[in-house]
């Protein structure tokens, strides 16, 4: 182990050792890119702090610990749900080994989200975070990849057991919702494109691509971890349109500003949507039999 990695491990162990003594913190996990295997030398360390809704931990104690490891003064430490209903609080700490993020996770909310997902229920909060908001299935992705650093009651083990295999009802609803919304938005973008309305056309394009990305995650029965690296991840899927990243980059990066350019991009996006629909093997039936972009 190199000196830098050793220093990171020592600091990480010290942070976990301090946090696990805070009453109310029932589990601590390593999450994010380090847990998922995408980390590089610049990646933050993400620690999830799990607590029970009935017995939450003391924020001031976490603030004190965060401050003791900060090299830039008192760090930001939020109250519960200060960041919104899904990314429900945490801290950003600049430490001697780099940035460490603490993220709060309400075990009861995570459990309910998993139960809902198994029964074909998912949620989307657009305002939670850029660029496309927060979908509840991210909790399942986090649960799947996270590494328990402190979990004396094996809470994470129990949660992980509930999300394998990928729920059939969840697959069905994600495909239905995502491909229908992509189809509907594709129809709406035609009038914007034909008028040379770049603002609304490109807004539609980004929505459509995001819907297709989530459909591809469901087709491949994989939980997303968020929008970061999502396109790179779907590129590696077994069932995915060829040259998916290049097609997305073409439509979003060279959408155009003139009506004919926007219409051409819309036509390319329609083809991509059709390719994704074909991968459902008939599970998704288009609501409108013909979408004629060029009409």
C-alpha positions as CSV (number, residue, x, y, z in Angstrom):
1,X,0.0,0.0,0.0
2,X,1.4,3.4,-1.0
3,X,2.0,6.1,1.5
4,X,-0.9,8.2,0.2
5,X,-3.4,5.3,0.4
6,X,-2.1,4.4,3.8
7,X,-2.7,8.0,5.0
8,X,-6.2,7.9,3.6
9,X,-7.0,4.7,5.3
10,X,-5.7,5.9,8.6
11,X,-7.8,9.1,8.4
12,X,-10.9,7.2,7.2
13,X,-10.6,4.8,10.1
14,X,-10.2,7.6,12.6
15,X,-13.3,9.4,11.2
16,X,-15.4,6.2,11.4
17,X,-14.0,5.4,14.9
18,X,-15.2,8.9,16.1
19,X,-18.6,8.8,14.4
20,X,-19.5,5.3,15.5
21,X,-19.5,6.5,19.1
22,X,-22.2,9.0,18.4
23,X,-25.5,7.8,19.9
24,X,-28.0,7.3,17.1
25,X,-25.6,6.5,14.3
26,X,-26.4,2.8,13.8
27,X,-24.4,2.2,10.6
28,X,-21.7,3.8,8.6
29,X,-20.9,2.9,5.0
30,X,-18.5,3.8,2.3
31,X,-20.5,4.9,-0.7
32,X,-20.1,6.9,-3.9
33,X,-17.4,6.2,-6.5
34,X,-15.0,4.4,-4.0
35,X,-17.7,1.9,-3.2
36,X,-18.8,1.5,-6.8
37,X,-15.3,1.1,-8.2
38,X,-15.2,4.4,-10.2
39,X,-12.9,6.4,-8.0
40,X,-9.8,8.1,-9.1
41,X,-7.1,10.1,-7.2
42,X,-9.4,13.2,-7.1
43,X,-12.6,11.4,-5.9
44,X,-14.1,12.4,-2.7
45,X,-14.7,9.9,0.1
46,X,-18.4,9.5,0.7
47,X,-19.6,8.2,4.1
48,X,-23.3,7.4,4.7
49,X,-24.5,7.8,8.3
50,X,-27.6,5.7,8.9
51,X,-30.0,6.5,11.7
52,X,-33.5,5.6,12.9
53,X,-36.2,8.2,12.4
54,X,-37.3,7.6,16.0
55,X,-33.8,8.1,17.4
56,X,-31.8,10.4,15.2
57,X,-28.2,11.3,16.2
58,X,-27.1,14.7,17.6
59,X,-26.1,17.0,14.9
60,X,-23.8,19.0,17.2
61,X,-21.8,16.0,18.0
62,X,-21.3,15.3,14.2
63,X,-20.4,18.9,13.7
64,X,-17.7,18.7,16.5
65,X,-16.2,15.6,14.8
66,X,-16.3,17.1,11.4
67,X,-14.6,20.2,12.7
68,X,-11.8,18.1,14.3
69,X,-10.9,16.7,10.9
70,X,-11.3,19.9,8.9
71,X,-8.2,21.8,7.8
72,X,-10.2,24.8,6.6
73,X,-12.1,25.9,9.7
74,X,-15.6,24.9,10.7
75,X,-17.2,22.9,7.9
76,X,-20.7,22.9,6.7
77,X,-22.9,20.5,8.7
78,X,-26.6,20.6,8.0
79,X,-29.6,19.6,10.0
80,X,-31.8,16.7,8.9
81,X,-33.5,17.2,5.5
82,X,-32.0,20.6,5.1
83,X,-30.8,19.6,1.6
84,X,-34.2,18.2,0.6
85,X,-36.4,15.1,1.0
86,X,-34.0,12.7,-0.5
87,X,-30.4,14.0,0.0
88,X,-31.4,14.5,3.5
89,X,-28.5,16.3,5.0
90,X,-24.8,15.9,5.6
91,X,-21.4,17.7,5.7
92,X,-18.6,18.7,3.4
93,X,-15.2,18.4,5.1
94,X,-11.9,19.3,3.6
95,X,-9.5,17.1,5.5
96,X,-5.7,16.4,5.3
97,X,-6.4,13.6,2.8
98,X,-8.9,15.6,0.7
99,X,-12.6,16.1,0.6
100,X,-14.8,13.9,2.8
101,X,-18.6,14.0,2.4
102,X,-21.0,12.8,5.1
103,X,-24.5,12.0,3.9
104,X,-27.4,11.2,6.3
105,X,-29.6,8.3,5.5
106,X,-32.9,7.6,7.3
107,X,-33.1,3.8,7.6
108,X,-36.9,3.9,7.8
109,X,-37.1,6.0,4.5
110,X,-34.6,3.6,2.8
111,X,-36.6,0.6,3.9
112,X,-39.9,2.2,2.7
113,X,-38.3,3.1,-0.6
114,X,-37.1,-0.5,-1.1
115,X,-40.6,-1.9,-0.2
116,X,-42.2,0.5,-2.7
117,X,-39.7,-0.4,-5.4
118,X,-40.4,-4.1,-4.9
119,X,-44.1,-3.3,-5.4
120,X,-43.5,-1.2,-8.5
121,X,-43.5,2.3,-7.0
122,X,-40.8,4.9,-7.6
123,X,-40.6,8.6,-7.2
124,X,-38.9,11.5,-8.9
125,X,-38.1,14.8,-7.2
126,X,-36.8,17.1,-9.9
127,X,-35.8,20.0,-7.6
128,X,-33.6,17.8,-5.3
129,X,-30.5,18.1,-7.3
130,X,-29.1,19.1,-10.7
131,X,-29.3,18.2,-13.5
132,X,-32.3,15.9,-13.5
133,X,-33.3,15.6,-9.9
134,X,-33.4,12.5,-7.7
135,X,-35.1,9.3,-8.4
136,X,-35.9,7.0,-5.5
137,X,-34.3,4.0,-7.1
138,X,-30.9,5.7,-6.4
139,X,-31.4,4.5,-2.8
140,X,-31.4,0.9,-4.1
141,X,-28.3,1.6,-6.1
142,X,-26.6,3.1,-3.0
143,X,-27.7,0.1,-0.9
144,X,-26.3,-2.4,-3.4
145,X,-22.8,-0.9,-3.8
146,X,-22.1,0.5,-0.3
147,X,-19.5,-1.1,1.9
148,X,-20.3,-1.4,5.6
149,X,-17.6,0.1,7.8
150,X,-19.7,0.0,11.0
151,X,-22.9,-2.0,11.1
152,X,-23.1,-4.1,14.4
153,X,-26.8,-5.0,13.8
154,X,-26.2,-6.0,10.1
155,X,-28.8,-3.5,8.9
156,X,-27.2,-3.1,5.5
157,X,-27.0,-6.9,5.0
158,X,-30.8,-7.1,5.5
159,X,-31.4,-4.2,3.1
160,X,-29.1,-5.6,0.4
161,X,-30.9,-9.0,0.6
162,X,-34.2,-7.3,-0.4
163,X,-33.0,-5.7,-3.7
164,X,-31.7,-8.9,-5.3
165,X,-32.9,-9.9,-7.9
166,X,-34.1,-6.7,-9.5
167,X,-37.9,-6.5,-8.9
168,X,-40.0,-7.4,-11.9
169,X,-42.7,-4.8,-11.0
170,X,-40.1,-2.1,-10.7
171,X,-38.7,-2.9,-14.2
172,X,-42.2,-2.8,-15.6
173,X,-43.1,0.6,-14.2
174,X,-39.7,2.2,-14.9
175,X,-39.9,1.1,-18.6
176,X,-43.6,2.2,-18.9
177,X,-43.0,5.6,-17.2
178,X,-39.7,6.4,-18.9
179,X,-40.5,5.4,-22.4
180,X,-44.0,7.0,-22.3
181,X,-42.6,10.3,-21.1
182,X,-39.8,10.1,-23.7
183,X,-42.5,9.4,-26.4
184,X,-44.7,12.2,-25.2
185,X,-41.8,14.7,-25.0
186,X,-40.6,13.7,-28.4
187,X,-44.0,14.6,-29.8
188,X,-44.0,18.0,-28.1
189,X,-40.5,18.9,-29.2
190,X,-41.5,18.8,-32.9
191,X,-43.4,22.1,-32.8
192,X,-40.6,23.8,-30.9
193,X,-38.0,22.5,-33.4
194,X,-40.0,23.5,-36.5
195,X,-40.2,27.0,-35.1
196,X,-36.4,27.2,-34.5
197,X,-37.1,27.4,-30.7
198,X,-33.7,26.2,-29.4
199,X,-34.5,26.8,-25.7
200,X,-37.6,24.5,-25.6
201,X,-36.3,22.0,-28.2
202,X,-33.1,21.3,-26.4
203,X,-34.9,21.3,-23.1
204,X,-37.0,18.5,-24.5
205,X,-34.0,16.7,-25.9
206,X,-32.3,16.5,-22.5
207,X,-35.5,15.2,-20.9
208,X,-35.8,12.5,-23.5
209,X,-32.3,11.4,-23.2
210,X,-32.6,11.2,-19.4
211,X,-35.8,9.1,-19.8
212,X,-34.0,6.8,-22.2
213,X,-31.0,6.4,-19.8
214,X,-33.3,5.3,-17.0
215,X,-35.1,2.9,-19.4
216,X,-31.8,1.3,-20.3
217,X,-30.9,0.9,-16.6
218,X,-34.2,-1.0,-16.1
219,X,-33.8,-3.0,-19.3
220,X,-30.5,-4.2,-17.9
221,X,-31.9,-4.6,-14.4
222,X,-29.3,-2.3,-12.9
223,X,-29.9,0.4,-10.3
224,X,-28.6,3.9,-11.0
225,X,-26.4,5.8,-8.6
226,X,-27.3,9.2,-10.1
227,X,-26.7,11.1,-13.3
228,X,-22.9,11.3,-12.9
229,X,-21.3,8.8,-15.2
230,X,-24.7,7.4,-16.2
231,X,-24.0,7.6,-19.9
232,X,-20.6,5.9,-19.4
233,X,-22.2,3.2,-17.4
234,X,-25.0,2.4,-19.9
235,X,-22.4,2.2,-22.6
236,X,-21.1,-0.9,-20.9
237,X,-24.5,-2.6,-20.7
238,X,-25.2,-5.8,-22.6
239,X,-28.4,-4.5,-24.0
240,X,-27.9,-1.0,-25.4
241,X,-28.1,0.7,-28.8
242,X,-24.8,0.7,-30.6
243,X,-22.7,3.8,-30.1
244,X,-25.1,5.1,-27.5
245,X,-22.7,7.8,-26.1
246,X,-21.8,9.1,-29.6
247,X,-25.5,9.4,-30.4
248,X,-26.3,11.2,-27.2
249,X,-23.3,13.6,-27.7
250,X,-24.4,14.3,-31.2
251,X,-28.0,15.2,-30.3
252,X,-27.2,17.3,-27.2
253,X,-23.8,18.7,-28.3
254,X,-24.8,19.6,-31.8
255,X,-28.6,20.1,-31.6
256,X,-28.5,23.2,-33.8
257,X,-30.1,26.6,-33.7
258,X,-32.0,26.7,-37.0
259,X,-35.3,24.9,-37.5
260,X,-33.9,22.4,-40.0
261,X,-31.0,21.5,-37.7
262,X,-33.3,21.0,-34.7
263,X,-35.6,18.9,-36.8
264,X,-32.7,16.7,-37.9
265,X,-31.6,16.2,-34.3
266,X,-35.2,15.4,-33.3
267,X,-35.2,12.7,-36.0
268,X,-32.0,11.2,-34.7
269,X,-33.4,11.2,-31.2
270,X,-36.6,9.5,-32.5
271,X,-34.5,6.7,-34.0
272,X,-32.7,6.3,-30.7
273,X,-36.0,6.1,-28.8
274,X,-37.2,3.4,-31.2
275,X,-34.0,1.4,-30.7
276,X,-34.5,1.5,-26.9
277,X,-38.2,0.5,-27.3
278,X,-37.1,-2.5,-29.4
279,X,-34.9,-3.7,-26.5
280,X,-37.9,-4.2,-24.3
281,X,-39.0,-7.2,-26.4
282,X,-42.5,-5.9,-26.6
283,X,-42.9,-5.1,-22.9
284,X,-43.4,-1.4,-23.9
285,X,-45.9,-0.7,-26.7
286,X,-45.8,2.9,-28.1
287,X,-48.9,4.9,-27.2
288,X,-48.9,6.5,-30.6
289,X,-48.3,4.1,-33.5
290,X,-46.5,6.7,-35.7
291,X,-44.3,9.6,-34.6
292,X,-43.5,11.5,-37.8
293,X,-40.8,14.0,-36.9
294,X,-40.5,15.3,-40.4
295,X,-44.2,16.1,-40.9
